[in-house]
Amino acid sequence: MFDDAYFMKKALVEANVAFDMDEIPIGAVVVCQNQIIARAHNLTEQLTDVTAHAEMQAITAAANYLGGKYLTDCTLYVTVEPCVMCAGALGWSQIGRVVFGARDEKRGFQKFAPEALHVKTELVSGILADECGALMQDFFARKRR
């Protein structure tokens, strides 16, 4: 069954790729008509680019796939709540839905810019939140050793 949990598991696969690359383990997929059209994970270390967040990579890949800048009929699944930068880009893309796993209490957009998404964008949170949060906790625990 293609539901939010199914696609979040696909985003978690991408987050694990980032984890293995020693990137902050955030993964994302963009879905259009029950088909994944973009997969991405954080690449900030690999590209030495602070803007190379999973969401930004996924937005670009999805827009390229569709041949246009608007993602109105798409859903972004991302393992952690987007930051303000990513939420702003998602707003500009006019994405139809954003589904995230774990909240980001320190840097999540809902704390700093809760109106950043497009007014018509549906927001869903907490999908596989425990799994998404555990991956982040494991990553940062490993960094502190």
C-alpha positions as CSV (number, residue, x, y, z in Angstrom):
1,M,0.0,0.0,0.0
2,F,1.3,3.4,-1.0
3,D,0.7,5.5,2.1
4,D,2.7,8.1,4.0
5,A,4.6,5.5,6.0
6,Y,5.6,3.7,2.8
7,F,7.1,6.8,1.3
8,M,8.7,7.9,4.6
9,K,10.5,4.6,4.6
10,K,11.9,5.5,1.2
11,A,13.1,8.8,2.7
12,L,14.7,6.9,5.6
13,V,16.7,4.9,3.0
14,E,18.1,8.2,1.7
15,A,18.8,9.4,5.3
16,N,20.8,6.2,5.9
17,V,22.8,6.9,2.8
18,A,23.7,10.3,4.2
19,F,24.5,8.7,7.6
20,D,27.0,6.3,5.8
21,M,28.6,9.3,4.1
22,D,29.0,11.1,7.4
23,E,26.4,13.7,6.4
24,I,23.6,14.8,8.8
25,P,21.2,11.9,8.1
26,I,18.2,13.6,6.5
27,G,16.6,12.0,3.5
28,A,13.8,13.1,1.2
29,V,11.7,11.8,-1.7
30,V,9.2,13.7,-3.9
31,V,6.2,11.8,-5.0
32,C,3.8,12.6,-7.8
33,Q,0.8,10.3,-8.6
34,N,2.2,7.6,-6.3
35,Q,5.5,7.6,-8.1
36,I,8.8,8.7,-6.6
37,I,10.2,11.3,-9.0
38,A,13.1,12.5,-6.9
39,R,15.3,11.1,-4.1
40,A,17.8,13.0,-2.1
41,H,19.8,13.3,1.0
42,N,22.0,15.9,2.7
43,L,25.2,16.7,0.7
44,T,26.4,19.7,2.6
45,E,29.8,18.1,3.5
46,Q,30.3,16.4,0.1
47,L,29.6,19.6,-1.8
48,T,30.9,22.0,0.8
49,D,27.6,23.8,0.3
50,V,25.5,24.9,3.2
51,T,22.4,25.0,1.0
52,A,22.8,21.3,-0.1
53,H,20.0,20.1,2.2
54,A,18.0,17.0,1.3
55,E,14.9,19.1,0.6
56,M,16.8,21.5,-1.7
57,Q,18.3,18.6,-3.7
58,A,14.9,16.9,-3.9
59,I,13.1,20.1,-5.1
60,T,15.6,20.7,-7.9
61,A,15.5,17.1,-9.0
62,A,11.7,17.0,-9.0
63,A,11.5,20.3,-10.9
64,N,13.9,19.0,-13.5
65,Y,12.0,15.8,-13.8
66,L,8.7,17.6,-14.4
67,G,10.2,20.3,-16.5
68,G,8.8,23.2,-14.4
69,K,9.4,25.0,-11.2
70,Y,6.0,24.3,-9.5
71,L,5.4,21.1,-7.6
72,T,1.7,21.7,-6.9
73,D,0.7,18.0,-7.5
74,C,3.6,16.6,-5.5
75,T,4.3,15.5,-1.9
76,L,7.7,15.9,-0.3
77,Y,8.5,13.3,2.3
78,V,11.4,14.3,4.6
79,T,12.7,12.6,7.7
80,V,13.2,15.8,9.7
81,E,11.1,19.0,9.8
82,P,12.5,21.4,7.2
83,C,14.6,24.4,8.2
84,V,13.5,27.9,7.3
85,M,15.6,27.9,4.1
86,C,14.0,24.7,2.9
87,A,10.5,25.7,3.9
88,G,10.9,28.9,2.0
89,A,12.0,27.0,-1.1
90,L,9.1,24.6,-0.7
91,G,6.8,27.6,-0.4
92,W,8.2,29.0,-3.7
93,S,7.7,25.6,-5.4
94,Q,4.0,25.7,-4.3
95,I,4.3,22.0,-3.3
96,G,1.0,20.3,-2.5
97,R,2.0,18.5,0.6
98,V,4.9,18.3,3.0
99,V,5.2,15.2,5.2
100,F,7.9,15.0,7.8
101,G,9.0,12.5,10.4
102,A,10.8,14.0,13.4
103,R,10.3,17.6,14.6
104,D,13.4,19.8,14.8
105,E,12.8,21.8,18.0
106,K,16.0,23.9,17.5
107,R,16.0,24.8,13.8
108,G,12.6,23.7,12.4
109,F,10.7,26.2,10.3
110,Q,7.6,26.0,12.5
111,K,9.5,27.7,15.4
112,F,10.8,30.6,13.3
113,A,8.7,30.9,10.2
114,P,5.5,29.0,10.5
115,E,3.9,30.7,7.5
116,A,6.8,29.9,5.2
117,L,5.0,27.2,3.2
118,H,2.5,28.1,0.5
119,V,-1.0,28.7,1.9
120,K,-2.4,25.7,0.0
121,T,0.4,23.3,1.1
122,E,-0.9,20.6,3.4
123,L,1.5,19.8,6.3
124,V,1.6,16.4,8.0
125,S,4.1,15.6,10.8
126,G,5.1,12.7,12.9
127,I,5.2,9.9,10.3
128,L,7.7,7.4,11.6
129,A,8.9,10.1,13.9
130,D,10.6,7.6,16.3
131,E,12.7,6.0,13.5
132,C,13.6,9.4,12.0
133,G,14.6,10.9,15.3
134,A,16.6,7.8,16.4
135,L,18.7,8.1,13.3
136,M,19.6,11.7,14.1
137,Q,20.3,10.8,17.7
138,D,22.6,7.9,16.7
139,F,24.4,10.2,14.3
140,F,25.1,12.9,16.8
141,A,26.0,10.4,19.6
142,R,28.6,9.0,17.3
143,K,30.0,12.4,16.6
144,R,30.3,13.1,20.3
145,R,32.4,10.0,21.0
